Amino acid sequence: MNPANKLDQRNVPLYLRGLGCQVLRVTSRKSRAVIQIDRPIPQLQERAASFTENVNGQQRQAWFVHVDSCLVYWH
């Protein structure tokens, strides 16, 4: 995505839905929106980084990618 067609935080969920992602949750933070999706499309997987999180004593791996000013993640 080039600067000429940059998205703002309100349009990123619509953009992701248009690509075929199911948006599960959108959380607004001060500096950026955090968007959870059910599963990524190949364009997102190519750019993704992974991290391990501990939730209630259980470890799980999640992946994330930045789409413009938003953080998009999935498990």
Number of C-alpha atoms within 10 A of each C-alpha: 8 7 7 6 7 13 18 14 19 12 10 20 25 14 13 19 12 10 12 12 17 15 17 12 11 17 11 12 9 5 8 15 20 18 23 21 18 12 16 23 11 9 9 18 13 10 12 17 13 13 10 11 12 9 8 6 7 7 10 11 11 14 17 21 18 16 21 16 15 23 18 24 21 18 15
